[in-house]
Amino acid sequence: ATAEQTADRAAHPDIEVLEQTDRFHAVRHAKLGITAVAFFAAGAVANIEVDRPCLVMVRGRRLSVCDPANKPGTVRVTVDGRDYAVELPGGQLAGSTVTVAL
């Protein structure tokens, strides 16, 4: 990219940082319709709430969840007031991303 393109991108970023704390980091890419959150503890940010540490991405009508600590089990996620129970795999698939329809 040219210096001018880089300056323009810096002045008009596509990604908005929603929140960055010791509990979570959350960003939104409005043009792509993506909200992504790294939850370091249970909590809520934007329109997403979880009951345990995990990574969450909402893109359109799809919810993707994974646990980078490779812990299997159920993650309870609330998006826009609707509850979802996402089963994360164990064994050789531990840490894999699970995507469900919203």
N, C-alpha and C positions, 0 to 999 in steps of 0.2 A: 504494500500500500504506500501511497505517496504521503508526504508530511501533511498535505492538505486533507487527504482522506482520513488520516489518523486523527487530526484535530477535529474534523467534523464528527467523527464517531465518538470522540471523547465529549464533545459538546452536546451530542444527541444520542445517548446510549440507548440501545434496544432493551437492555436488561435493567430492571429496577430492583434495588436491594430493599426488600420489605422490612427485614429485621435481621440484626446480627448481634447475638448475645451469647453468653456462655451456655444457654439452654438450647438454642437453635440458630441456624443460618437459613434465611428464606429469600428467594429471588423469584421474580416474575418476568417473563418475556411476553409482553402483551400481543405483539404481532403473531407469534406462534401459538398463543393460548396455553402457555406452560407456566405452572407454578411448581417450584421444587423447594423442598425443605429437608435439611439435615437436622433431625431431632436428636439431641444428645441426652434428652430425658423426656418423660411424658410431658405433654403440654399442648398448647394451641397457639397457632399463628395464622394470620389471614383467615381463610375459611376452612382450615384443616386442624383437626385435633387427633392426637394419638395417645395410646396408653402405655407406650414403652419406647425406648430409643430405636430409631430406624431412619431410613431414607424414604421419602415420599415424593412422587411426581404426579401431578394432575395435568393431563393434556386432553383438552376437549372433554369427552365423556369417558375417559379412561383413567384409572387409578393404578399406579405402579408402586409397589412397596418392596423393600429388601432390608435385611439386617446385615451390615458389613461385619458384625461380630460373629456371623454364621450361626446364630442361635435360632433353632426351629421354634415353632409355636404360633399362636394366634396373635395378630396385631389388630386391635380394635381401632378403626379409623372413622372419624366423622368428617364428612365433606358437605358443606352447605346444609348442615343440620340432619343429614342422612347418615345412618350408621352402617358400617361394613366390617365384617370379620374376615380378615385376610390370613389364610393359613400359609405360613412360611415353611419350606421343606427343610429336612435335616439330611444327614448322611452325605453322600457325594454331591447332592444338590444344595447343601447348606450355603447360604449367602446369595442364592439365586433370586432374581427379581420375579415377583408374581404380579401379573396385571389382571385387573377385573374391570368390567363395565360399570359405569356409574348409572 
